[in-house]
Amino acid sequence: NEADRAKDKGLERTKWENAFELHAPQYELKSDISREIIEFVGKHMQETFEFFVKEIPVSAPPVDRCAPLPVRVFREEDTFRKLTGQPNATGVYTFRDIVIFQKKPEDPWSRDLLLLTLDHESCHYYLHIALGENMPRWVDEGLSTYFAISRMTNAAYKKEYTEEQLVPVRDALEKKGRFYGIEEVFDFTQDGYGLGTGETEDEKRLDRRMHYGESVLLCGFLFSESLAEKSAYGSILKKVLKALADGKKGREAGASGFEGVDLAKFEADWKAYIRNVATEDVTAPKKAKPGKK
């Protein structure tokens, strides 16, 4: 379509004739940064692919038989923003490829953030293959964030969240901000994640964090309940994913897993989970433990 052609023209204006490329059955990488970055990202992408094939709870058609995923990693933020039209993101899944920019290629901390972004956007891709492109936003963004952090912590079903995700949501529960109730979460739109609401930039940034934070904490709560014995909520996520696999879309699919559930009680239990769950800032620079080098 016209939007895609415009994006392609923007790509042509970059110096891609000098780009580094790496091709594999599961991905096609391209970057104007360095050969070393491409090989670093390629190794991680292969590991990520294997992780998702194993851990994503539904797979129809199987993600291990999908077409190669195109990934483009830009050096310049301005080029990334012109190409994607995204004012806040560091990475975007466009429904046909992943586009990312790398702020400081030589900085190990920045590379960790690059990998976290890659994992998040890759999960969008694999979820869309398995479940289609009309998922509720809280499912799409929540699971993609959940599995990206799980990937970074090498835990299939994590019990820790980053401070970026957890702190604003906990603050909102203590009446320091707006907490979205479960039925409001059902109606989340992409604008909430990409733009946020509010009069100031700080308010919009906080609202974006609330959207991501509540979504990943809801998915995490549902995962923890699915592993618990005799949980009243143990089958909710499975029902939502099955509804999507069966062709239901958007809010209808998201709400279908909650049929017969007392939403007031569920929300109270979810809030208790948020208050008690642990944090692990996987995006912070690692510090050596006392007595170790």
ABEGO torsion letter per residue (X at the ends): XAAAAAAAAAAAABBAAABBBBBBAABBBBBAABAAAAAAAAAAAAAAAAAAAAABABBOBBAAABBBBBBBBBABAAAAAAAAGBAABABBBAGABBBBBBABAABAAAAAAAAAAAAAAAAAAAAAAAAEAABBAAAAAAAAAAAAAAAAAGBABBABBBAAAAAAAAAAAAGABBBBBAAAAAABBAAAAAAEBEABAAAAAAAAAAAAAAAAAAAAAAAAAAABBGBAAAAAAAAAAAAAAAGBBEAAAAAAAABGBBAAAAAAAAAAAAAABBBBBAABBBBBBBGBX
